[in-house]
Amino acid sequence: ASLVNFSQFVRYYYPHHKELLNEAKSIVVANGYKSFPLSDAWPFAKVYKILGFNNGVKLEYLAKTIISKLK
């Protein structure tokens, strides 16, 4: 459960606080995961599974940025 929280931290704070993001990534890798564990409840969960976590985070950030500018 805590590793999913690290995943959410990265999702919410990407691309800011790069040192903290790198620390969260290293904690996940140190616990035996190649990537962040995903919650199926996330709207972008399928995108993350197809594109991978890093590309999914970038795409979700881009989508949020575009949506906020359209409002």
Contacts in CASP RR format, 6 or more apart in sequence:
PFRMAT RR
TARGET T0000
AUTHOR 0000-0000-0000
METHOD contacts of the structure
MODEL  1
ASLVNFSQFVRYYYPHHKELLNEAKSIVVANGYKSFPLSDAWPFAKVYKI
LGFNNGVKLEYLAKTIISKLK
3 27 0 8 1.000
3 28 0 8 1.000
3 31 0 8 1.000
3 33 0 8 1.000
3 36 0 8 1.000
3 37 0 8 1.000
4 36 0 8 1.000
4 37 0 8 1.000
4 38 0 8 1.000
4 39 0 8 1.000
6 24 0 8 1.000
6 27 0 8 1.000
6 28 0 8 1.000
6 36 0 8 1.000
7 28 0 8 1.000
7 36 0 8 1.000
7 37 0 8 1.000
7 38 0 8 1.000
7 39 0 8 1.000
7 53 0 8 1.000
8 39 0 8 1.000
9 20 0 8 1.000
9 21 0 8 1.000
9 24 0 8 1.000
10 21 0 8 1.000
10 24 0 8 1.000
10 25 0 8 1.000
10 36 0 8 1.000
10 53 0 8 1.000
10 57 0 8 1.000
11 42 0 8 1.000
11 57 0 8 1.000
11 60 0 8 1.000
13 20 0 8 1.000
13 21 0 8 1.000
14 21 0 8 1.000
14 57 0 8 1.000
14 58 0 8 1.000
14 61 0 8 1.000
15 61 0 8 1.000
25 36 0 8 1.000
28 35 0 8 1.000
28 36 0 8 1.000
28 37 0 8 1.000
35 52 0 8 1.000
35 53 0 8 1.000
35 54 0 8 1.000
36 53 0 8 1.000
38 45 0 8 1.000
38 48 0 8 1.000
38 49 0 8 1.000
38 53 0 8 1.000
39 45 0 8 1.000
42 48 0 8 1.000
44 56 0 8 1.000
44 59 0 8 1.000
44 60 0 8 1.000
44 63 0 8 1.000
47 56 0 8 1.000
47 59 0 8 1.000
47 60 0 8 1.000
48 56 0 8 1.000
48 57 0 8 1.000
51 59 0 8 1.000
END
